[in-house]
């Protein structure tokens, strides 16, 4: 078992787990943590809890130390300087006539790397831009192209459910979502209903898809012919979760039927 805490790097940002390394930590403390890009400043948003080896999907980094006042001032300086760097980078992108939209700039805590994220429809040759930025800021520059789903994650927002976007809170990876998932759940194929603010199919369509698929096993398809006690009819409606369906029998009208576990369709 391992003791971990949840840490975020920006307000309402995605949470990541870090090993406590036997440190006395608590919720709302600011800390310096080790990441793949180097040291980063973050805030603890959970109490300490334990997880098993089986629950760890990728190697966990550790909390290096509790942040001091100097660490906090350094972080604020990094944030302010990154905002200025973003404005400068946008001006340079216009200068080089690059078809890209820069959406975020971030310094690592020790300022040994400055990362720019941008959105573009096609691949962009940003070598001249990166070279000039490196000359200006005297640090390693990384320009990272992200998709529309990543853009929504970075910007954040409120989904149709009224809660913060899943991608900004807990989703570590974007899994494939298909239109068949919406059909499987009998959701109207209206883009305003099934698309997220990123313009792509909502990630949450995947959450209950397996449950709906299991419930559908013993239900007929809409439009199929089935036999009832009063004759043969056509299935016109499904109530998947309650396990019932409506059959329209000629001259008898609609009849509600319950699923049969003796036969799968």
BELTA-V668180 format. One line per field, one symbol per residue. ss: DSSP state (h for helix, s for strand, l for the rest). phi: phi as a letter, one per 30 degrees, with the letter a starting at -180 (. if undefined). psi: psi as a letter, one per 30 degrees, with the letter a starting at -180 (. if undefined). A space follows every 50 residues. Layout:
ss=???
phi=???
psi=???
This chain:
ss=lssssssslllllllssssllllllllllssssssllsssssssllllss slhhhllllllsssssllhhhhhhhhhhhhhhhhhhhhhhhhhhhlllll ssssssslllllssssssslllllllhhhhhhhhhhhllssssssslhhh hhhhhllslllllslhhhhlllllllllhhhhhhllllllhhhhslllll slhhhhllhhhhhhhhllllllllssssllsssssssssllllssssssl llsssssslllllll
phi=.bdbbcbccaehddcbcbddhiddcaeidcbcbcbdckdbcbbdcbddbc bceddddbecdcddaddcddddddddddddddddddddddddddddhcda bdcabbddedicabcccbcadbdbdcddddddddddchbdcbccdbdddd dddddilcdddjcdeedccbddbdcdbcddddddchcedcedcccdddjc edddddecddddddddeccdddjdcbcbdckdbcdcabcdddibbcccce icidbdccdcddbcc
psi=kkkllkklflkglkkkkkkfhgljllkfkklklklffaklklkkgllklk lleffjflkkllkelkkleeeeeeeeeeeeeeeeeeeeeeeeeeeghkil jkfkkkklegggkjkkklkkelkkjgeeeeeeeeeefhlkkkjjklaeee eeeeelaklffglkkeffefjekjlkklffeeefghkkhjefefkafffl kkefffegeeeeeeffegkllkflklklfglklkkfkkieefhllkkjkk gfakkklllkgfkk.
